[in-house]
Amino acid sequence: MCCSVGFTRSLGLALLPLALCCILANLLLLFPMGEISYLRDQRLSSYIWYFGGLGGGGLLMLVPVTTFISLGKCSCCWNEGLMMCGSVLAAVVGMVGSGYCFVLSGMTLLQGPQCFTVLGWTYPFSDDGGRYLLEPDSWSQCLQPVSIVEWNVSLLCILLCLAALEFLICLLQLGVGLVTAVCRPCCYKQEYSLHA
């Protein structure tokens, strides 16, 4: 059963770059084309201010990352069931964080960017239910920031994929942790009865 601790540690190491990429993608959303003026003038999509990638897929994901990685540093196996219970709670926190990131990224994608059009600063795609994603010819109505639709769509799709991967990894650890926490005491009883 000690191998499950090593497996959990490897899941933590896999989550770390995903969390860092979520943070980076969210930060890039705040600065379209590297410009700070749109952030200063609050010309970003409203859902970006909820920081799905920075908070949910990034910082909150550091809870399971540190928990999973620290499990691998324990050299004893006698309390593996207890450690796995902690990893189950951390996996739930990770699932909440990645779910938050996924939902907010999807909502931001459906809303579309806030941009300057011939009608002024508006959300030109907010009422079409995401159909603009399949109609790239309509993206040209956003005059400023330049290529904002491509910028947002690319980064939000990356966030959706990262959040989905994070969720699956945490779900996997939830299953492993529950099985280990439940089955480990049974194994001890069997080992005790064999030695008795």
Salt bridges, closest charged atoms under 4 A:
ASP41 OD1 - ARG40 NE 3.91
